[in-house]
Amino acid sequence: MGLQKLCIADVPVHGKRVFIRVDFNVPLDSQGHVTDATRIEASLPTIRHVIEAGGKVILASHLGRPAGKVDPRYSLQPVAAHLSQLLGKEVVMAEDCIGPAVETLIAHMRNGDVLLLENLRFHSAEEKNDPTFAQQLARLADLYVNDAFGTAHRAHASTEGITRFMSTSAAGLLMQAELEHLGTLLSTPARPCIALLGGAKVSDKIGLILHLLPKLDQVLIGGGMAYTFLVALGVPVGASLVETDKVEAAREILARAQAGGTTLLLPEDHVIAQRLEASAATQVVPRDEIPAGWMGVDIGPQTVASFTRAIDGARTVLWNGPMGVFEIEPFAKGTQAIAAAVAASQATSIIGGGDSVAAVNHAGVADRISHISTGGGAFLELLEGRELPGVMALTDTSAGGT
């Protein structure tokens, strides 16, 4: 898989201009204030490491989708202000991310200074991975660091192209943690190793399931995707969400799991409703007794108990996707119970995907999870066995660094 990459902690940075690709794509309110700083906070260890080691910090990120044009709504200025507060020191904001004015700002930086470049995506060349633009970015620094795992599946100028013009490209501390946890999961997980998979669509998870099946002892499937599997087994599911064009794929997964000796658990009971509304009447029914016109909206108590037993017996737990329509409070109990079970487990727990992360945050148990991935698409693609351009471009540990 090639996940053994040079880490910033192993590279001397004193006096060096360190270009750090971060993921500051954070939500802003109408006044331009950061409303969720999780991604900014996740980058702090790497930024502080370079500051304390006497490097010059040059931060680069995208924000939103400005379509290759300067758009004040997507300026990173509010992020600079928020980061200044978190670091307790001034973060200078550049007016652009390339060009003579930026180069002049960097030339006047002292060791320990922090500069935030303006939105990379104000230039269409960023997403096109234009080599000229990548070279202009590379000219700003002596060392490249990628700490933006969430963008590592994109071959953009700031994630892949820039490394072609740098002698050393290292993983940041956040990126390194992602590679260590996910690399171990893919290569030598502590067993029993189980995966909890949910969410609406089977189509989003087919590649992941097929790639991970040989590495897993059990797969626990809930959420909307479970109903496509139940249809594949000939179980009536009423008006539940079903991807009819993926029923055959579900059958293939079931057959492969059986042939490979991996146990695949599906819901034994369901919370059902006739409408996706908090005021809708609900009832709990066994697996094969969803009436016409009713839909599964959450896993039932028997399923919670059976999934919890599997989690309790595991040494590695991977979780991606909620167990029901958890955005609606009455349909969130299954997902909340699973979050509590994963947090209480002695297993190494790895959680990825926005909904699963939201569930553990909502349950107040995020601090008891071994690793919460900052990548959505990158997380899934890595677990599907696909190479991530932003990871592959980094210097291998065997190659060393300057």
C-alpha positions as CSV (number, residue, x, y, z in Angstrom):
1,M,0.0,0.0,0.0
2,G,3.0,2.3,0.4
3,L,1.9,4.1,3.5
4,Q,5.4,4.4,5.1
5,K,6.0,8.0,4.5
6,L,8.5,10.5,5.9
7,C,7.0,12.4,8.8
8,I,7.5,16.1,9.7
9,A,8.7,15.0,13.1
10,D,11.8,13.3,11.4
11,V,12.8,16.3,9.3
12,P,14.9,19.3,10.6
13,V,12.9,22.5,10.0
14,H,14.8,25.2,11.8
15,G,15.1,28.3,9.6
16,K,13.3,26.6,6.8
17,R,10.2,27.8,4.9
18,V,7.7,25.0,5.5
19,F,4.7,24.9,3.1
20,I,1.9,23.0,5.0
21,R,-1.1,21.9,3.0
22,V,-3.9,22.0,5.6
23,D,-7.7,21.4,5.3
24,F,-9.3,24.7,6.4
25,N,-12.4,24.1,4.4
26,V,-14.6,25.1,7.4
27,P,-18.2,26.4,7.6
28,L,-18.6,30.2,8.0
29,D,-21.7,32.1,9.1
30,S,-23.2,35.1,7.3
31,Q,-20.9,37.4,9.3
32,G,-17.8,35.4,8.2
33,H,-17.2,33.7,11.5
34,V,-16.0,30.1,11.7
35,T,-18.8,27.9,13.1
36,D,-17.0,24.6,13.4
37,A,-13.2,24.8,13.9
38,T,-12.6,21.0,14.1
39,R,-10.4,20.9,11.0
40,I,-8.4,24.0,12.1
41,E,-7.8,22.4,15.5
42,A,-6.8,19.1,14.0
43,S,-3.9,20.9,12.2
44,L,-2.6,22.6,15.4
45,P,0.0,19.9,16.4
46,T,1.8,20.1,13.1
47,I,1.7,23.9,13.0
48,R,2.9,24.2,16.6
49,H,5.7,21.6,15.9
50,V,7.1,23.8,13.1
51,I,6.8,27.0,15.2
52,E,8.5,25.4,18.2
53,A,11.3,24.0,16.0
54,G,12.0,27.4,14.6
55,G,10.6,26.9,11.1
56,K,8.6,29.5,9.0
57,V,5.0,28.3,8.6
58,I,3.3,28.8,5.3
59,L,-0.2,27.5,5.3
60,A,-2.3,26.7,2.2
61,S,-5.8,25.5,1.9
62,H,-9.0,25.7,-0.2
63,L,-12.3,26.9,1.0
64,G,-15.6,26.1,-0.7
65,R,-16.0,26.0,-4.5
66,P,-15.2,29.5,-5.9
67,A,-14.8,27.9,-9.4
68,G,-11.3,29.3,-10.1
69,K,-12.2,32.9,-9.5
70,V,-11.6,35.4,-6.7
71,D,-14.8,35.4,-4.6
72,P,-14.8,37.3,-1.2
73,R,-17.3,34.8,0.2
74,Y,-14.6,32.2,0.1
75,S,-11.7,34.2,1.5
76,L,-9.6,32.5,4.2
77,Q,-9.4,35.8,6.1
78,P,-11.8,34.6,8.9
79,V,-9.8,31.5,9.3
80,A,-6.6,33.5,9.8
81,A,-8.3,35.5,12.6
82,H,-9.6,32.2,14.2
83,L,-6.2,30.5,14.0
84,S,-4.5,33.6,15.5
85,Q,-6.7,33.1,18.6
86,L,-6.0,29.4,18.8
87,L,-2.2,29.9,18.5
88,G,-2.1,33.0,20.6
89,K,0.0,34.7,18.0
90,E,-0.5,36.7,14.8
91,V,-1.3,34.8,11.6
92,V,-0.5,37.1,8.7
93,M,-3.0,36.8,5.8
94,A,-1.6,36.9,2.2
95,E,-3.7,38.5,-0.5
96,D,-3.0,35.6,-2.9
97,C,-1.3,32.2,-2.8
98,I,1.4,32.9,-5.5
99,G,3.2,35.9,-7.0
100,P,5.8,38.6,-6.1
101,A,3.7,40.1,-3.2
102,V,3.5,36.7,-1.5
103,E,7.2,36.0,-2.1
104,T,8.1,39.3,-0.5
105,L,5.9,38.5,2.6
106,I,7.8,35.2,2.9
107,A,11.2,36.8,2.5
108,H,10.5,39.0,5.5
109,M,9.3,36.1,7.7
110,R,11.2,35.3,10.9
111,N,11.6,31.8,12.4
112,G,8.3,30.9,14.2
113,D,6.2,33.2,12.0
114,V,2.9,32.0,10.5
115,L,1.5,33.1,7.1
116,L,-1.8,31.9,5.6
117,L,-2.1,32.0,1.8
118,E,-5.3,33.0,0.2
119,N,-7.7,30.4,-1.1
120,L,-5.9,28.0,-3.5
121,R,-9.1,27.6,-5.6
122,F,-9.2,31.2,-6.5
123,H,-6.9,29.8,-9.3
124,S,-8.5,27.3,-11.6
125,A,-5.0,25.9,-12.1
126,E,-5.2,24.3,-8.6
127,E,-7.8,21.7,-9.4
128,K,-6.3,21.2,-12.9
129,N,-3.0,20.3,-11.2
130,D,-1.3,22.7,-13.6
131,P,2.5,22.2,-13.4
132,T,3.3,25.9,-13.8
133,F,1.0,26.8,-10.8
134,A,2.5,23.9,-8.8
135,Q,6.0,25.2,-9.5
136,Q,4.9,28.7,-8.4
137,L,3.7,27.2,-5.1
138,A,6.9,25.2,-4.7
139,R,9.0,28.3,-5.1
140,L,7.6,29.6,-1.8
141,A,9.2,27.0,0.4
142,D,12.1,24.7,1.2
143,L,10.0,21.8,2.5
144,Y,6.5,20.5,1.7
145,V,4.2,19.0,4.3
146,N,0.8,17.5,3.6
147,D,-1.5,17.5,6.7
148,A,-4.8,17.5,4.7
149,F,-5.8,13.8,4.6
150,G,-9.3,14.9,3.6
151,T,-8.0,16.1,0.2
152,A,-5.4,13.4,-0.3
153,H,-7.6,11.6,-2.9
154,R,-7.4,14.6,-5.2
155,A,-4.5,15.1,-7.5
156,H,-4.4,18.9,-7.3
157,A,-1.5,21.2,-7.6
158,S,-1.2,21.7,-3.8
159,T,-1.5,18.0,-3.0
160,E,0.4,16.2,-5.7
161,G,1.8,18.6,-8.4
162,I,3.9,20.6,-5.9
163,T,5.8,17.6,-4.8
164,R,7.4,17.2,-8.2
165,F,9.3,20.4,-7.6
166,M,10.3,19.7,-3.9
167,S,13.3,17.6,-2.8
168,T,11.4,16.6,0.4
169,S,7.7,16.1,0.9
170,A,6.6,14.9,4.4
171,A,3.4,13.9,6.1
172,G,2.1,16.2,8.8
173,L,1.3,14.7,12.3
174,L,-2.4,14.4,11.4
175,M,-1.7,12.8,8.1
176,Q,0.8,10.4,9.8
177,A,-1.8,9.4,12.4
178,E,-4.3,8.6,9.5
179,L,-1.7,6.5,7.7
180,E,-0.6,4.6,10.8
181,H,-4.2,3.7,11.9
182,L,-5.6,2.9,8.4
183,G,-2.4,1.2,7.3
184,T,-2.5,-1.1,10.3
185,L,-6.2,-1.9,9.7
186,L,-5.4,-2.8,6.1
187,S,-2.3,-4.9,6.9
188,T,-2.1,-6.3,10.4
189,P,-5.3,-5.5,12.5
190,A,-5.7,-7.0,15.9
191,R,-8.3,-9.8,15.7
192,P,-11.2,-10.3,15.9
193,C,-11.6,-7.4,13.4
194,I,-15.1,-6.2,12.6
195,A,-16.6,-3.5,10.4
196,L,-19.8,-1.6,11.3
197,L,-21.3,-0.3,8.1
198,G,-24.4,1.9,7.7
199,G,-25.7,4.8,5.8
200,A,-28.2,5.0,3.0
201,K,-26.6,3.4,0.0
202,V,-24.9,0.1,-0.7
203,S,-23.4,1.6,-3.8
204,D,-21.2,3.8,-1.6
205,K,-19.7,0.8,0.2
206,I,-19.4,-2.0,-2.4
207,G,-15.7,-1.4,-3.1
208,L,-14.9,-1.0,0.6
209,I,-16.7,-4.2,1.5
210,L,-15.2,-6.3,-1.2
211,H,-11.7,-5.1,-0.4
212,L,-12.0,-5.5,3.3
213,L,-13.9,-8.8,3.5
214,P,-10.8,-11.1,3.6
215,K,-9.4,-9.0,6.5
216,L,-12.6,-9.0,8.6
217,D,-14.0,-11.6,11.0
218,Q,-17.5,-10.0,11.0
219,V,-19.4,-7.3,9.0
220,L,-22.3,-5.7,10.8
221,I,-24.7,-3.9,8.4
222,G,-27.3,-1.4,9.4
223,G,-28.9,1.8,8.0
224,G,-30.7,2.1,4.7
225,M,-28.1,-0.1,3.0
226,A,-29.3,-3.1,5.0
227,Y,-32.6,-3.3,3.2
228,T,-30.9,-4.0,-0.2
229,F,-29.2,-7.0,1.5
230,L,-32.4,-8.2,3.0
231,V,-34.1,-8.0,-0.4
232,A,-31.2,-10.1,-1.8
233,L,-32.1,-12.7,0.8
234,G,-35.8,-12.6,-0.2
235,V,-36.9,-10.8,2.9
236,P,-39.9,-8.3,2.5
237,V,-38.9,-4.8,3.5
238,G,-42.1,-2.8,2.9
239,A,-41.4,0.8,1.7
240,S,-37.8,0.8,3.0
241,L,-35.0,2.3,1.0
242,V,-33.7,-0.3,-1.6
243,E,-31.2,0.1,-4.4
244,T,-32.8,-2.3,-6.8
245,D,-29.9,-2.1,-9.2
246,K,-27.5,-3.2,-6.4
247,V,-29.4,-6.3,-5.2
248,E,-27.2,-8.6,-7.3
249,A,-24.1,-6.9,-5.9
250,A,-25.4,-7.5,-2.4
251,R,-25.9,-11.2,-3.3
252,E,-22.3,-11.4,-4.4
253,I,-21.1,-9.9,-1.2
254,L,-23.2,-12.3,0.9
255,A,-21.8,-15.3,-1.2
256,R,-18.2,-14.0,-0.8
257,A,-18.6,-13.5,2.9
258,Q,-19.9,-17.1,3.3
259,A,-17.2,-18.6,1.1
260,G,-14.5,-16.7,3.0
261,G,-15.7,-17.5,6.5
262,T,-16.6,-13.9,7.3
263,T,-19.8,-13.6,9.4
264,L,-22.2,-10.9,7.9
265,L,-24.8,-9.7,10.4
266,L,-28.0,-7.9,9.2
267,P,-30.7,-6.4,11.4
268,E,-32.8,-8.9,13.4
269,D,-35.5,-6.3,14.1
270,H,-36.3,-2.8,12.9
271,V,-37.8,0.5,14.2
272,I,-40.3,1.3,11.4
273,A,-42.4,4.4,10.5
274,Q,-44.6,5.5,7.6
275,R,-43.0,9.0,7.3
276,L,-39.6,10.4,7.8
277,E,-40.8,12.9,10.4
278,A,-40.1,13.2,14.1
279,S,-43.9,13.2,14.8
280,A,-44.5,9.9,13.0
281,A,-45.7,6.9,14.9
282,T,-43.2,4.1,15.2
283,Q,-43.1,0.4,16.1
284,V,-40.6,-2.3,16.5
285,V,-41.0,-5.4,14.3
286,P,-38.9,-8.6,13.6
287,R,-36.7,-8.8,10.5
288,D,-39.3,-10.2,8.1
289,E,-42.4,-8.4,9.3
290,I,-42.2,-4.9,7.9
291,P,-45.8,-4.2,6.6
292,A,-46.5,-2.6,3.2
293,G,-46.3,1.2,3.4
294,W,-43.9,1.1,6.4
295,M,-40.2,1.7,6.2
296,G,-37.2,0.8,8.4
297,V,-35.8,3.9,10.0
298,D,-33.4,2.4,12.6
299,I,-32.1,-0.9,14.0
300,G,-34.3,-2.4,16.7
301,P,-33.3,-3.3,20.3
302,Q,-32.4,-7.0,19.4
303,T,-30.1,-5.8,16.7
304,V,-28.5,-3.3,19.1
305,A,-27.9,-6.1,21.5
306,S,-26.4,-8.5,18.9
307,F,-24.2,-5.8,17.4
308,T,-23.0,-4.7,20.9
309,R,-22.0,-8.3,21.6
310,A,-19.9,-8.4,18.4
311,I,-18.3,-5.1,19.3
312,D,-17.5,-6.3,22.9
313,G,-15.7,-9.3,21.5
314,A,-13.7,-7.4,18.9
315,R,-10.1,-6.1,19.1
316,T,-10.4,-3.8,16.1
317,V,-13.6,-2.0,15.2
318,L,-14.1,0.0,12.0
319,W,-17.3,2.1,11.8
320,N,-18.6,4.0,8.8
321,G,-22.2,5.1,8.5
322,P,-25.2,5.6,10.8
323,M,-27.5,2.7,11.8
324,G,-30.7,4.7,10.9
325,V,-32.1,8.1,9.9
326,F,-30.2,9.5,12.9
327,E,-30.8,13.2,11.9
328,I,-34.3,12.7,13.2
329,E,-34.1,12.3,16.9
330,P,-36.7,9.4,17.4
331,F,-34.8,7.4,14.8
332,A,-31.3,8.0,16.3
333,K,-31.4,5.5,19.2
334,G,-29.7,2.7,17.4
335,T,-26.8,4.9,16.1
336,Q,-26.4,6.4,19.6
337,A,-26.3,2.9,21.2
338,I,-23.7,1.8,18.8
339,A,-21.6,4.9,19.5
340,A,-21.7,4.1,23.2
341,A,-20.8,0.5,22.6
342,V,-17.8,1.4,20.4
343,A,-16.6,3.9,23.0
344,A,-16.9,1.4,25.8
345,S,-15.1,-1.3,23.8
346,Q,-11.5,-2.3,24.7
347,A,-10.9,-2.6,20.9
348,T,-8.9,-0.2,18.7
349,S,-11.7,1.9,17.2
350,I,-11.5,3.7,13.9
351,I,-14.4,5.9,12.8
352,G,-14.7,7.7,9.4
353,G,-17.4,9.5,7.5
354,G,-19.2,12.7,8.6
355,D,-22.4,11.0,9.9
356,S,-20.5,8.5,12.1
357,V,-18.2,11.3,13.4
358,A,-21.3,13.4,14.1
359,A,-22.8,10.5,16.0
360,V,-19.9,10.0,18.4
361,N,-19.7,13.8,18.9
362,H,-23.4,14.0,19.6
363,A,-23.1,11.1,22.1
364,G,-20.2,12.8,23.8
365,V,-17.8,9.9,23.4
366,A,-15.4,11.2,20.8
367,D,-12.5,11.3,23.3
368,R,-12.9,7.5,23.9
369,I,-12.4,6.6,20.2
370,S,-8.9,5.5,19.2
371,H,-8.9,7.3,15.9
372,I,-11.5,9.6,14.2
373,S,-10.6,10.1,10.5
374,T,-10.6,13.6,9.0
375,G,-11.2,12.2,5.5
376,G,-14.5,11.3,3.9
377,G,-13.8,10.4,0.3
378,A,-10.1,9.8,1.1
379,F,-11.0,7.5,4.0
380,L,-13.3,5.4,1.8
381,E,-10.9,5.3,-1.2
382,L,-8.0,4.2,1.0
383,L,-10.0,1.4,2.5
384,E,-11.2,0.3,-1.0
385,G,-7.5,-0.3,-1.7
386,R,-7.1,2.7,-4.0
387,E,-3.9,4.7,-4.1
388,L,-4.3,8.3,-2.9
389,P,-2.3,10.8,-5.1
390,G,-1.6,13.1,-2.1
391,V,-0.2,10.2,-0.1
392,M,1.7,8.5,-2.9
393,A,3.5,11.8,-3.7
394,L,5.1,12.0,-0.3
395,T,8.7,10.9,0.3
396,D,9.0,7.3,1.3
397,T,10.7,6.7,4.7
398,S,13.4,4.7,2.9
399,A,14.3,7.8,0.8
400,G,15.0,9.9,3.8
401,G,14.9,13.7,3.6
402,T,17.0,16.9,3.7
